[in-house]
């Protein structure tokens, strides 16, 4: 995902630690690296330090003060139009980076980001497909007469029923599947495994695809989902096929994406299937319950029904006098 040789020594050491010691996901570490490189490019330029970003040293890193970070956050807000969420992410990268350096490298003795409060981020309700829209999306895949129809339908079915992440689906291997397709093992964030038990829709869609998969030439013999070349289907390939079917179902646009299908599965399980939030937490692979609680929001129909259920709802009011 990134070339260690292109990173400065402090950032490369941090990335290696997160990946190899803490088992952070490659995407998480990549995002940390992007944010750290952005900060230090700004820092070297504005502080007139004659050093290329890839030559950044522990000594230069140790010079950063709290005021520098405050100035940077102001810069990205005013000049780069970064919202609160983006600024909070950048601050988190710096806080975690310096925490690692203070603990592991004697050249750095203070964490300048430690006492800076994160920008307040207004929690947003997840965007998701309704039950009818989900069915339309699956129908769009059924209507595809091309060779990938069985594969694509199975992928959409797993997303909408299991709520798995994009990386988890791409990583599915035959060694991840129960022989009778009753469950699959997925590798989640932090390389943590969990078991997902498949319902009849998932079993049926996967079974039909696997009959075809057995006839396909495969460079990656263990990969469940293949691309046209016989390699494991990658993240971009999955994203493109999901967008294609969203458009075909009349649901295209920036509002919906692969991750929205995860939101959809979670919302349908909670609001329609009456799944306990603690069970939902384990299905989704969340570390903390408060991460899952975003799905406990009630929809407009539920609020309407709740008000109508009030025993005073049938009371007659006072008629106006004419």
C-alpha positions in Angstrom: 0.0 0.0 0.0 3.0 2.3 0.5 6.7 2.1 -0.1 8.8 2.1 3.1 11.8 3.4 1.2 9.9 6.6 0.4 9.1 7.2 4.1 11.2 9.1 6.5 12.8 7.1 9.3 10.4 8.2 12.1 7.3 7.6 10.0 8.6 4.3 8.6 9.4 3.1 12.2 5.9 4.0 13.3 4.2 2.4 10.3 6.2 -0.8 10.9 5.2 -0.9 14.6 1.5 -0.4 13.9 1.5 -3.1 11.2 3.8 -5.7 12.7 3.4 -5.3 16.4 -0.1 -3.9 16.9 -1.6 -5.7 13.9 -3.3 -2.6 12.7 -5.0 -2.8 9.3 -3.0 -1.7 6.2 -5.7 0.9 5.4 -5.5 2.4 8.9 -1.7 2.7 8.8 -1.9 4.1 5.3 -4.3 6.8 6.5 -2.0 7.6 9.4 1.0 7.9 7.0 -0.9 10.2 4.7 -1.9 12.5 7.5 1.6 12.5 9.1 3.2 13.3 5.8 0.8 16.2 5.2 1.6 17.7 8.6 5.3 17.4 8.3 5.4 18.8 4.8 3.5 21.9 6.1 5.8 22.0 9.2 9.0 21.9 7.2 7.8 24.6 4.7 6.3 27.0 7.2 9.2 26.7 9.7 11.8 27.2 6.9 13.5 24.0 7.7 15.9 22.8 5.0 14.9 19.2 4.9 13.1 17.0 2.3 10.1 15.3 3.8 11.5 11.9 3.2 14.7 12.9 5.1 12.7 13.9 8.2 14.7 13.0 11.4 13.8 12.2 15.0 15.5 15.4 16.0 13.3 17.5 13.8 10.2 15.6 14.9 11.1 16.4 18.5 11.0 20.2 17.9 7.2 20.2 17.2 5.3 22.1 19.9 1.6 22.2 20.8 1.3 25.6 19.1 2.5 24.2 15.8 -0.3 21.6 15.8 -2.9 24.3 16.7 -1.6 26.4 13.7 -1.8 23.4 11.4 -5.4 22.6 12.4 -6.3 26.2 11.7 -4.5 26.0 8.4 -6.3 22.9 7.2 -9.7 24.3 8.4 -9.3 27.7 6.7 -7.1 26.9 3.6 -8.1 23.3 2.9 -11.7 23.5 4.1 -11.2 20.4 6.3 -14.3 19.8 8.4 -14.3 18.8 12.1 -14.1 15.0 11.2 -11.1 15.5 9.0 -9.3 17.7 11.5 -10.0 15.2 14.3 -8.5 12.4 12.2 -5.4 14.4 11.5 -5.0 15.2 15.2 -5.5 11.5 16.1 -2.7 10.6 13.7 -0.3 13.0 15.4 -1.4 12.0 18.9 -0.9 8.2 18.2 2.4 8.9 16.4 3.9 10.9 19.2 2.6 8.4 21.8 4.6 5.7 20.0 7.7 7.9 19.8 7.8 8.9 23.4 7.5 5.2 24.4 9.9 3.8 21.9 12.5 6.5 20.9 14.5 8.4 23.4 15.0 11.3 21.0 11.4 12.3 21.6 10.4 13.0 25.2 7.0 14.9 24.8 3.8 14.3 23.0 2.7 17.8 21.8 -0.7 16.5 20.7 -1.6 14.8 24.0 -3.6 17.7 25.6 -5.3 19.1 22.5 -9.0 18.4 22.5 -10.4 16.9 19.3 -12.7 19.1 17.3 -16.3 18.3 18.1 -17.8 16.0 15.5 -21.5 16.0 15.1 -22.6 12.4 15.0 -24.3 11.6 11.7 -26.9 8.8 11.2 -25.6 6.2 8.8 -27.0 6.2 5.3 -28.7 3.0 4.3 -31.0 1.4 1.8 -34.6 0.6 2.8 -35.8 -3.0 2.5 -37.5 -2.3 -0.8 -34.3 -0.5 -2.2 -32.2 -3.5 -1.1 -34.5 -5.8 -3.0 -34.2 -3.6 -6.1 -30.4 -3.8 -5.8 -30.5 -7.6 -5.7 -33.0 -7.6 -8.6 -30.6 -5.5 -10.6 -27.9 -8.2 -10.2 -30.3 -10.9 -11.1 -31.1 -9.1 -14.4 -27.5 -9.0 -15.4 -27.1 -11.6 -18.1 -23.3 -11.5 -18.2 -20.9 -14.1 -16.9 -20.4 -12.4 -13.5 -24.0 -12.4 -12.5 -23.7 -15.3 -10.0 -20.6 -13.8 -8.4 -22.0 -10.3 -8.2 -25.3 -11.5 -6.8 -23.5 -13.5 -4.1 -21.4 -10.5 -3.2 -24.4 -8.2 -2.8 -26.2 -10.9 -0.8 -23.4 -11.3 1.6 -23.0 -7.5 2.1 -26.7 -6.9 2.7 -27.2 -9.9 5.0 -24.0 -10.1 6.9 -22.8 -6.5 7.2 -19.2 -7.5 6.5 -16.6 -4.9 5.6 -15.1 -4.5 2.1 -11.7 -5.9 3.1 -13.4 -8.8 4.9 -15.3 -9.8 1.7 -12.2 -9.4 -0.5 -10.2 -11.6 1.9 -12.6 -14.6 1.8 -10.9 -17.8 1.0 -12.1 -21.4 0.7 -10.4 -22.1 4.0 -12.8 -19.5 5.5 -15.9 -21.5 4.5 -17.6 -24.2 6.4 -18.1 -27.3 4.2 -21.9 -27.0 4.4 -21.7 -23.2 4.0 -23.4 -22.7 7.4 -20.7 -20.2 8.4 -17.8 -18.2 7.2 -14.7 -16.9 9.0 -13.7 -13.3 8.3 -10.6 -11.4 9.3 -11.6 -8.0 10.7 -9.8 -5.0 11.9 -6.6 -5.6 13.9 -6.4 -9.1 12.3 -9.2 -10.3 14.6 -11.2 -13.3 13.4 -15.0 -13.8 13.9 -17.5 -16.3 12.7 -20.6 -15.2 10.7 -23.4 -17.7 10.4 -25.1 -17.7 7.0 -28.8 -17.5 6.5 -30.6 -19.4 3.7 -30.3 -16.5 1.2 -26.5 -16.4 1.6 -26.1 -20.1 1.5 -28.1 -20.3 -1.8 -26.4 -17.4 -3.5 -22.9 -18.6 -2.5 -23.7 -22.3 -3.4 -24.8 -21.3 -6.9 -21.7 -19.2 -7.5 -19.3 -21.8 -6.2 -20.6 -24.3 -8.8 -19.5 -21.8 -11.4 -16.3 -20.9 -9.5 -15.2 -24.6 -9.6 -15.1 -24.4 -13.4 -13.1 -21.1 -13.6 -9.3 -20.9 -14.2 -7.8 -19.4 -11.1 -4.4 -18.0 -10.4 -5.3 -17.7 -6.7 -6.7 -21.2 -5.9 -7.9 -20.2 -2.4 -9.7 -17.0 -3.3 -13.5 -17.3 -3.3 -14.2 -14.3 -5.5 -12.1 -13.9 -8.7 -11.7 -11.1 -11.2 -11.5 -11.5 -15.0 -7.8 -12.5 -14.8 -8.3 -15.2 -12.3 -6.8 -13.3 -9.4 -8.5 -12.5 -6.2 -11.1 -9.8 -6.7 -9.8 -6.6 -5.2 -11.3 -3.7 -3.3 -11.6 -1.4 -6.4 -13.3 -4.2 -8.4 -15.9 -4.7 -5.7 -16.5 -1.0 -5.4 -17.1 -0.7 -9.1 -19.5 -3.6 -9.3 -21.5 -2.3 -6.4 -21.7 1.2 -8.0 -22.8 -0.4 -11.3 -25.7 -2.2 -9.7 -26.7 0.8 -7.6 -27.0 2.8 -10.8 -28.9 0.0 -12.5 -31.4 0.0 -9.6 -31.8 3.7 -9.8 -29.9 4.2 -6.5 -26.7 5.7 -7.9 -25.0 8.8 -6.7 -22.6 9.9 -3.9 -25.0 9.0 -1.1 -24.5 5.2 -1.4 -21.4 3.1 -1.5 -20.0 -0.3 -0.4 -19.9 0.8 3.2 -23.5 1.9 3.0 -24.4 -1.8 2.4 -22.9 -2.6 5.7 -25.0 0.1 7.3 -28.0 -1.3 5.5 -27.5 -4.8 6.9 -27.0 -3.5 10.4 -30.1 -1.3 10.2 -32.3 -4.0 8.8 -31.2 -6.5 11.4 -31.8 -4.0 14.2 -34.9 -2.2 13.2 -36.7 -4.9 11.2 -35.2 -8.1 12.6 -35.2 -7.0 16.2 -31.6 -8.1 16.7 -30.2 -7.2 20.2 -27.6 -4.4 19.9 -25.1 -6.6 21.8 -25.5 -9.4 19.2 -25.2 -6.8 16.4 -22.0 -5.6 17.9 -20.4 -9.1 17.6 -21.8 -9.6 14.1 -20.3 -6.3 12.9 -17.0 -6.9 14.7 -17.1 -3.7 16.7 -14.8 -3.3 19.7 -17.1 -1.0 21.6 -20.8 -1.1 22.0 -21.1 2.7 21.5 -19.9 2.1 17.9 -22.8 -0.1 17.3 -25.3 2.1 19.0 -25.4 4.4 16.0 -27.8 1.8 14.5 -30.2 2.0 17.3 -31.7 5.2 15.9 -35.4 5.0 15.2 -36.8 5.8 11.8 -39.7 8.1 11.0 -42.3 5.3 10.8 -41.2 4.0 14.2 -41.6 7.4 15.7 -45.0 7.8 14.1 -46.1 4.4 15.5 -44.8 5.2 18.9 -46.9 8.4 19.1 -49.9 6.6 17.8 -49.5 4.0 20.5 -49.9 6.5 23.3 -53.2 5.7 25.0 -54.1 9.4 24.8 -53.9 9.3 21.0 -57.7 8.7 20.7 -58.8 11.5 23.0 -61.1 14.0 21.3 -60.2 17.7 21.4 -62.4 20.7 22.1 -64.4 21.8 19.0 -64.1 25.4 18.1 -67.2 27.5 18.4 -68.5 29.0 15.2 
